[in-house]
Amino acid sequence: QVQLQESGPGLVKPSETLSLTCTVSGYSITDGYSWAWIRQPPGKGLEWIGSIYHTGNTYHNPSLRSRVTMSVDTSKNQFSMRLTSVTAADTAIYYCVRHPTVEPSFDCWGQGTLVTVSS
Amino acid sequence: QSALTQPPSASGSPGQSVTISCTGTSSDVGGYNFVSWYQQHPGKAPKLIIYAVSERPSGVPDRFSGSKSGNTASLTVSGLQSEDEADYYCSSYADSNNYVFGTGTKVTVL
């Protein structure tokens, strides 16, 4: 059974970089699925941040412009995200998610990690 | 890209049906048969309940069904049960490998 677990700092200062890692267990990260990050500000709705496909291609929400980078570490069965120049608006629960792309959906979610942007 | 439009709330009595709409554009909902739906209980991660407009993942009760007409997708929950009380979000693939979520609907079982 596939499980995903986010890790990273819970508090980030404004203008700094938010870095999160997702550890995948029960499934090889190279076995054909793509992987995504989705966030949810407290009390608000879901927002797709971006996806890294099994081909290595990455796609991100245009609203985040070029602040997002994503990568995969196959040796550790992990994938990661970096969000630069954070502001209070980036305060949210961040989820890492498995992302089937043949019939696109987000089918397996981590428990989420709250990241607060504050000085 | 703008969020897909969902009604803020919906409700029904146990055993009744409730239908939630999800309205987008020809660049997302109307252009692709890649609408999915998620159920989220308070303090929990979302759970996939419908993909590809009307397909149910293994283990999801057949009380949940999805459909689409033009730029609007719908989720119907039949035979409402107390555990169906949750927030529901739609999502759609959009042009150029983007994804967009709906604004969310809180379902209350009366």
Interface residues (C-beta under 8 A of the other chain):
Chain A: A36 I38 G45 L46 E47 W48 S51 Y59 N61 P62 S63 Y95 P100 E103 P104 S105 F106 D107 C108 W109 G110 Q111 G112
Chain B: Q1 A3 F34 S36 Y38 A45 P46 K47 L48 Y51 A52 E55 P57 Y89 S91 Y93 S96 N97 N98 Y99 V100 F101 G102 T103 G104
